[in-house]
Amino acid sequence: MSSQSDVATIFSTGSVALFAYAKSLLDAAGIPYIPKGEYLLNALGPALWGGSLAFVYGPMELQVSLEDESEARELLKDVKESSGDASHE
């Protein structure tokens, strides 16, 4: 994964928790990734409290090689931010 054209962004979020969860899924599957934006938000503190600074600094992203893209997207397809609607039928 040496150049921008060799990678695909497969996940983007402002949630530190979701970002960590997505990374753990990729780690467990043995898929190497490049995290983008994680260190800036963590250094600023409030991101660690469960808040989201993505509206100010942009989302955190995970990038993988093009050869791993399909498998990684499939693995993360159900990882998404909650709309806050917890209605149960």
C-alpha positions, -999 to 999 in steps of 0.1 A, spaced: 0 0 0 25 26 -12 5 51 -31 -30 67 -29 -40 49 -61 -32 15 -46 -58 20 -17 -95 24 -13 -113 41 16 -136 15 29 -149 31 62 -155 66 74 -169 77 108 -168 104 134 -173 78 162 -141 67 181 -160 36 192 -171 26 157 -137 33 144 -121 10 170 -147 -17 163 -141 -16 126 -103 -18 131 -107 -48 154 -127 -66 127 -100 -59 101 -73 -70 126 -92 -103 134 -95 -110 96 -58 -102 91 -65 -74 66 -39 -46 68 -52 -11 68 -42 25 70 -60 46 96 -65 83 87 -75 110 111 -75 89 142 -44 104 158 -56 140 154 -89 134 171 -74 113 199 -49 140 206 -76 166 210 -92 148 240 -130 152 235 -130 125 209 -121 101 238 -152 111 257 -176 96 231 -182 129 214 -176 135 177 -154 162 163 -158 150 128 -179 180 119 -148 202 126 -119 180 116 -135 155 92 -142 118 97 -117 91 106 -111 68 77 -98 33 71 -81 25 38 -71 -9 25 -53 -22 -6 -74 -26 -37 -69 -64 -35 -84 -65 0 -112 -40 -7 -140 -64 -15 -134 -86 16 -130 -56 39 -162 -39 26 -181 -72 32 -167 -75 67 -177 -39 76 -210 -37 57 -231 -38 90 -209 -14 110 -227 19 109 -237 48 131 -270 45 149 -297 69 140 -307 70 176 -340 52 168 -342 24 193 -378 14 185 -386 -23 188 -416 -40 172 
